Amino acid sequence: MNENTGVKNFSGHIPGKIPAHKRRGFHIKAILGIVIVLYPILIFCSLVIFKVKPKFLSGIIILVASFYMFFHGRTYRGKLKWALFLCPVILFIIAVVCFFTNSRVALKLYPAIADLAYIFIFGMSFFIPPPVIYHFVLLFDKEAEAKLPPEKITRYCLDTTKVWCVFFLIDGAIALVTVLYGSDMVWGIYNGGLTYVCMGLICAGDLIYYKFFCKKEEKIKTLIGEKNNDSKNKNRL
């Protein structure tokens, strides 16, 4: 806790170098994670292009989700373990439902339900520190804590969290509409294409805003330093 500002300092969360004996497990988890992230694209290709039956596809998804949770469950020791497993668990449940019903609608519901999960995960940042965005900031800029005071990092992270929560809300609503009223092609184009374009634009906007935010804070520090030097010089005179 910062005594002057009353804002929690989240230092110490910077990811370190991955030990050699854990790299193989890391690669497996990364591959499984990418598969889950690219879920809409894979489902679209399987149902529309390759005409895979939903029941067979759901069996593969059950295996992938199970392996993902198994490998992460063995190695992950973070505080927000429930957040890491929330989406894979949802994916697992949806796949089980599809396996017994052979309904492609169940498979297509995942993006909409996942958006609700993301809203919940990101929303918890307002109640349980550190914010989810904080970890991404440190991955992007490991010197963030040296550039910005704790209260400024918290402000940036929470402002960005609000933007993402609004996006997930809108994206989830559109994803649900594509499930209920759209064709497989419409569902695939939006959930497997336009969604990622929108996310990319928001990420780019976050990056630009972060650069601007840091430069603004640097200017403020410079001005404060100049004023302090002027006041010291006047006191000497």
ZALO-593187 format. One record per atom (N, C-alpha, C): x, y, z. Coordinates in steps of 0.001 Angstrom, whole numbers, plus 524288, in hexadecimal, padded with zeros to 5 digits. Each point is the difference from the previous one (the first is absolute). Layout:
<sites>
XYZ...
</sites>
This chain:
<sites>
803517FB4E800007FCAF804B2800008036C804D8800007FEE3803817FC8B802EB804EA7FFC17FE018038E8044A803778018B803A67FE5980308804907FDF3805547FE7C8022A802537FBEA7FE76805477FE867FAD98002D7FD137FF027FC0B7FCDA7FB53800227FCAC7FBC27FC4A801C28015F7FC1F8031A7FC277FC2D801AC7FEA07FC2A7FBAF8032A7FFCE7FBE47FEF77FC8E7FB94803AC7FB598004C7FDF77FB647FF008032B7FB5180057804097FFDC7FBA6804B17FE7280175804217FF477FC2C800277FA417FE8C7FF7B7FED97FAF77FFA17FAA07FE4D805377FDE17FE218044E8024A801C0805247FE4A7FE3D800F77FA6A801B9803677FD767FD15801497FA9E8014A7FD197FC1C7FCA57FCB3801E17FC767FCFC7FC817FCB8802547FF657FA968049B802507FF0D802507FFB77FAD2801AB7FA617FEF07FE387FDBD7FBBD801607FA9A7FECC805DF7FF627FF3C802307FBEE8024C805827FEFD7FF668010A7FC527FB7A804F97FEAE7FF428016B7FC767FBCD7FE197FA8A8013D7FE037FD4E7FC157FDCB7FACD800CB804677FC138009C800007FCEF80441804127FC0D800B77FFF17FC117FB8D8049E7FDC07FEE18007B7FC657FB957FC837FB3D800A47FF7A7FE02804CA7FCFF7FB3C800D27FA23800DF7FF817FE588050D7FFAA7FA73801227FF717FE82801B77FA7E803D9800787FC927FEE78020E7FACA7FC737FC727FCD6800D07FADA8007D7FCBD7FC617FD077FA4C80083801947FF078002F805247FAA4800AE801E57FDBE805377FE4F80362804047FFE67FE40805347FE537FE4A7FFE87FA4B802FA7FD547FCAF7FEB07FFB47FA777FAD07FD317FF287FF2B7FBDD802F67FB0E7FD1F7FF8F7FB7B80374801A0800A5802CD804557FBD980374801D77FEFF8046B7FC2980436801F37FDA27FF6A8043E7FC377FCE97FE307FB408013E7FB4C7FE137FD397FDE17FB787FA387FF37801407FEEB7FDC0804887FA917FF23801917FD2780530800BF802CE803DC8021D7FDAA80527800B97FEA28028F7FAD38037E7FF757FC287FEFE802337FAC97FB4D7FD687FD827FF8F7FAD7800BA7FB807FD217FDE07FAED802208023B7FFF580115805247FB4C80205802857FED3805897FE248040B803387FF637FF388055F7FE337FDD98001A7FA71801FC7FC767FCB47FE527FFD07FA8B7FB377FC827FF317FD487FEE88042D7FB6E7FC847FFE37FC1F801577FBA87FE47804F67FF787FC1F8012A7FBEA801D67FEA57FA81804FE801107FEE0802167FED07FAD38000F7FA217FF12801AA7FD08803EE800477FA537FF857FA8C7FDA17FF647FC3A80208802EA7FAA47FE027FF9F7FDB1801377FAA5800EC804B87FE227FE06801877FADA8023D7FC757FBB88051A7FF2580019802777FCAE7FC0A7FE077FA638005A7FF3C7FE24804C97FE4B7FA98800BE7FA677FF297FE2D7FC7C803B0801697FA757FF557FEB17FEC78016B7FA5C8023D804467FE1B7FE918020E7FAD5803647FDB47FBA0805147FFDD800CE8038E7FE527FBD0800A97FA0D7FFDF801437FDB9804988011C7FA608001F7FB477FCA48016E7FBA38027F801607FB0D7FD4880113800937FBD180440802CF8014C8041F800B17FC638045F7FAFB7FFEB8034A7FE6C7FB68801B07FB457FF9080328800DA80272805677FC1D802DE801FC80096802A1805148017E7FC4A8046D7FDD17FB3E7FFF68011F7FC568043C805B97FE6A80004802237FEEC7FB6D8058A7FE947FF9980377804A1801857FE78804A67FE41802F9804B88012E7FFF58012D805D47FB827FF258026E7FF9B8010A8059F803827FC5980323800B67FB1E7FE1E803807FC63802A98059C801F77FFF9801AA802327FB8D805468023C7FFA28008E804A7803AF7FBEB80345800408002C804A380363800597FE67805B97FD3F7FBEA80171800397FE0F80566805927FE6980160802A27FD637FC6D8056B7FE59800F0803A3804B3800807FF6B803CB7FC6F8035E804A0800197FF3A803108050E7FB11800EE8017B7FEE0802EA804D08020A7FD19804CF7FF877FAD47FFF3801D57FCDA80470805EA800478007B802CF7FF847FB8D805B58005A80017801C380566801D87FD49804127FE2A801558055B801867FF9F800A3805EA7FBA77FE40802377FF3C80087805A7803CE7FC90803088014F7FB777FDD3803947FC67802A6805768025A800688021F801F17FBA38054A80221800028005B80500803327FC13803667FF8E80016804C58031B7FF2E7FED1805C67FCC57FC328012F7FEFB7FE998056D804CF7FE00802CD8038B7FD807FD0D804BE7FDDA8025E8042C8041A800FC80022804147FCD280460803B3800457FE8F80577801DA7FB10801937FF4A7FE988056A8014D7FF69800A6805DD8028480412802197FFCD80107805A37FE4C8059D801227FD77802877FC457FE4D8055F800B97FB4A80063803987FEB3804E2801517FBA2800F08038D7FABE7FF837FD487FFDA801467FAEC7FB087FFF57FD277FF7E7FB107FCB7800A97FB8C8027F7FFBD7FB047FD397FA957FF1B7FDB37FBFC801BE802CD7FAA37FF487FE227FF1A802EB7FADE8027F8048C7FF617FF4E803187FB3A8026B7FD3B7FB50804647FD64800D8802B27FD427FBCF7FCCC7FB617FE0F7FCFA7FD9B8037D7FD1C7FB447FEA17FA4E801067FE977FE31804CA800997FA76801167FF297FE577FED37FA64802BB8021F7FC287FE8E7FF327FA83800B37FA537FE41804537FD57801688006E7FA797FE9D7FBAD7FC9E802567FE5C80150804C37FBB67FD118026F7FAEE800DF7FCFC7FF07804E37FE7D7FB58801337FCDB800387FD097FAD88048A7FFFC7FD8D800B07FD377FB107FF0E7FA2C800B5801DE7FDDB804427FF497FA74801277FA357FEB5800A37FD2C80349802F17FA677FF10800ED7FCF6800527FAE080139803F57FCD17FD568009E7FAF7800FA7FB407FC86804D67FE1B7FFF9801527FB777FCC77FD227FB1A801DA7FF7A7FF6A805147FD207FB7E8021C7FA4E800367FE587FDA2804A8800637FA90800AB7FE5B7FF6A7FEA37FA3D803A1801DE7FCD57FFD27FEF47FA5C800BF7FA327FEE3803477FD7180309801107FA707FF247FB0B7FCC4800967FCB88017B803C27FB377FCFC800F87FB65801D97FCB180035804D37FE197FBA3802147FCDD80143800317FA2D8051A7FFBE7FEAA801C6800697FA9B7FE23805137FD707FFD68043A8032E7FE1C805117FE298048B803B17FEFD80036802267FB5380412803C27FEBD7FF0C80542802A37FB23800FB801887FEBE804E1802B48030380064805208006A7FB9C802C1802DF7FFF6804F9805B2801927FF27802647FDFA7FBD680570801557FEE1800A1805CA7FEBC7FC268022E7FD6180059805717FE4A7FED9803D6804687FE167FE20804607FEC48037280468804D7801A6803138044C7FD337FF4F804938010780348801EE805A97FFD38009F8027D7FB68801F8805677FFFE7FCAF803BA8033E7FACD7FF6D7FFB47FC8780378802F4800917FF12805DB8002B7FAFC8018E8008A7FEBF8058F8056E8017D801F8803F57FF417FCAE8055280173801868006F805DB800F97FD328032C7FCED80011805A7800D37FDDD8016B805667FBEF7FD3C801A57FDE4800E380544804117FE9780424802D97FBC17FEFE8041B7FE6B803AA80451804188003A801688022A7FB7B80409804087FFDF7FE42804F1802E97FB07801567FF707FDF480485802DE800947FF1C805D87FED67FB41801AC800647FEB58058E805B480031801D28037F7FDA37FCDB8058B7FFD98016F80256805798003F7FF0B803127FBE18021A805507FFE27FD578036C804157FAF37FF21800C87FD2280317803D8801EB7FF378058E802177FB588011C8020A7FEF280537804CB80359801338024D802597FBDF804838036F800CB7FEA0804B0803657FB058017F8000A7FE538047F803207FF837FE94805CD800357FAEB801317FF527FE4080560804A77FCE28020C802AD7FD307FC798046C7FCBC8019B804DE801AB7FCFE803A4802C680287804D8801937FD51803C67FB647FF96803BE800357FC5C800A6804167FC177FC477FF447FB6B7FEE7804297FCF77FC9D7FF747FB73802537FC3C7FBFF7FC997FD767FD11801CE7FC567FBFC80393802CC7FC1A7FE9D804CD7FE8E80314802FA7FC3B80589800F1801FC800A3800338051A80523800FD8024F804107FC067FE247FE667FB107FFB6803977FBE67FE5680197800BF7FA4E7FC56801CC7FCB980138801007FA85803A6804BB7FF757FF49803D78036C8036D8049B7FFE2805A57FE6880119800BB7FC9B803DB805417FE4F80163802637FC767FBD67FCC27FD187FD4B801FB7FCCF7FBAD801D7803787FB897FD338043A7FF248014D803A37FBC580484803948018C7FFF6801D3804D3803EF803B8801CF801A67FE9A8058E804657FD4A80081801CD7FE4480521801ED8048080364800B5804967FDA1801C08048F802F57FB6E80394801737FB3D7FDFF7FF8A7FB638033B80103800048023180588801947FCC8803C47FFEF801C080574804278041E80119804108001F7FCB5803FF804078009C7FE478051B7FD727FCBB7FF907FBFA7FE2D8049B7FD327FB6D802A3802C17FC917FCD4802467FB258020D8022D7FF767FE9E805C37FDF88038E803287FEE57FECF8057D7FB627FC358005F7FF747FD378044D7FBE17FC01800907FA85801FD7FED67FEC1804C5801EF7FAAE801FA7FF2D7FEE3801157FA4180415801767FCFF7FF50801097FA6A7FF3F7FAE67FCF5802F67FBF3801777FF5C7FAE97FD7D7FA867FDEA800F97FE3880093804E67FAC27FE318015A7FBE1802E97FCDE800A6805157FF6F7FC48803257FD0B7FFCF7FE457FA488049A7FF427FDAF800387FE497FA847FD687FAA87FF56801547FC5A803767FDE57FAAD7FF9E7FA0F7FFE78008A7FDE7802FC803AE7FA5B7FFFE800D87FD23802C87FB8F802528042B7FDDF7FDA08029E7FB7E7FFC07FC4D7FB558043E7FD2F7FF218002B7FC437FBB27FC3C7FB79800EC7FF7D7FE60804E47FC607FBC7801567FA6A8016F7FE977FE8A804DF800EA7FABB801C37FE9F7FF077FF7B7FA25803E98016C7FCEC7FF7F7FFAA7FA497FF227FA587FE538030D7FC71802377FF847FA887FE8C7FAD37FDAB801C77FE2480192804847FAF27FE00801DE7FB93801AC7FC5E80033804E07FE297FC10801DD7FC46800617FCEC7FAE9804C57FF107FE3D800B67FCFB7FB327FDCC7FA828008C801467FD628044D7FE187FAA7800C47FA067FFD7800437FDAA80405802447FA4D800398004F7FD9B8006D7FA8B80204803917FCDD7FE03800C07FAAC801357FB407FC9A804C07FE1080074801947FB807FCDE7FCC17FB30801517FEFB7FF318050E7FCD77FB878019D7FA75800527FDF37FDD1804B67FFF67FAA8800B87FE057FFBE7FED17FA26803DC801F47FD0F8001C7FF017FA5D800E87FA337FEF28037E7FD9480307801157FA6A7FF567FB107FCC5800E17FCE680178803D87FB1D7FD32801147FC1E800AB7FB857FFCC804A77FDCB7FC82800F97FB86801977FCA27FB588051D7FF687FF28801C87FCC37FB957FEA67FA43800D17FFAF7FE5A804EC7FE7C7FA9A8012B7FA2F7FF297FF027FCD2803B1801D17FA567FF5A7FFCB7FDB8801287FA9F8024A803CC7FD407FD97801CA7FB21803957FF927FB34804F47FEFC800C38039B7FFDD7FB9D801277FA787FE24802117FF967FB52801A57FAFD7FDDC805607FE988022C801C97FB417FEC9805417FE6F801A58041F803A97FDB37FF04801B77FB32803B1803857FD618004D8053F802D47FB7B8022F801597FFD880501802CE802927FF77805587FEC27FBB5802A8802507FEFF80529805ED7FFA27FF99801E07FD2B7FC0F8059E7FF517FF63802CF805037FE937FD998031B7FC858027B804E47FE568008F803C5804967FBE1800578033680051803B680458803747FDEA8046A7FEBD7FB57801F9802BC7FDF0804958058A7FE2B7FECF800F37FE837FB11805337FE3B7FE9280333804087FD1B7FDB8804887FEFB802CD803FE7FD097FF6780571802337FB43802237FFAE7FF208056E8019A8012E800E3805C77FED47FC1680335801258008B8059A805CC800EE800F2803507FD0C7FD45805A280083800B680204805287FDD17FD89801D67FBD28016A8051E7FDE17FED880445804097FB607FFB5802557FE84803D180406803A67FFC4804AC801627FB48801A3803997FF6C804668055A8023C7FEB2801B17FF2D7FB27804FA802287FE5780005805F0800147FBAB802517FE477FF8B805B480009800108022A8058C7FD4F7FD4A803897FFEC801BF805768056C7FF7D80269802B87FBAF7FED9805567FF4C801F8803978044C7FE027FF6D8015B7FAF380326804377FDC67FEBA8052B802AC7FAFC800DA801007FE65804BA802C38022B80031805858000B7FB77802A0802437FFAE80540805CD8015E7FFE7802AC7FDFD7FC0D8059C800FE7FF8A8011E805D37FF307FCFE8026B7FC8B800B18059A7FEFE7FECA8032D804E87FBBA7FE818029B7FE7B802C0804CA804227FF578043A8024F7FB508005F8040C7FF03803F2804D38035F7FEF980194800517FB0280488803457FE9E7FEEA805B98015C7FB53801CC7FEA27FE7A805628012F7FFD5800E1805E77FDE17FC32802D07FF8080051805AC80566800828028A803B67FCCA7FE36805528002080233802BF8052F7FED07FF68801E07FB2880274804FD7FE8F7FDC08047C803327FAE97FFD9800DD7FD75804138031F80223800088058E800AB7FB5480243802127FFA28054D805AE801CA8003D802FE7FED97FBE480576801BF7FFD48005A805F17FFE27FC828027B7FD037FFEA805B47FFBE7FE9D802538054E7FC3A7FD918029B7FE71801E38052D804927FF94803D4802C47FB867FFCB804877FF4F8036D8042E8041D7FEE2800D28010A7FAFC803EE803EA7FE7D7FE8F80566802047FB0D801767FF6A7FE328051E801D98007B8007A805E37FE967FBD0802BC800678000F805BB805B680074801A6803677FD1D7FD368058D800458013C8023A8056F7FF197FE66802897FBB0801D2805497FEDE7FE1B803DD8041F7FB1B7FF71801AF7FDE78037C80406802E37FF45805278012B7FB1B8014C802D97FEF8804E38057F8025B7FFCB8027B7FF907FB68805438023D7FF6B7FFD7805F38006B7FBEA802667FDA17FF7B805B0800477FF29801CC8059B7FCB17FD07802CD7FEEE8017B8056F804E17FF6C80365803327FBF07FEE7804D87FF42802E8803DD804737FEE48003F801927FB1380387804547FE887FE5D8051C802927FAD3800FA800367FE0C804B48027C801387FFFD805DC7FF7E7FB7A80283801237FFA880592805C6800F68011E8034B7FE567FC66805A0800F0800AE80145805C67FFA07FD3B802B77FC5F800E18058B7FF587FDF080306804AE
</sites>
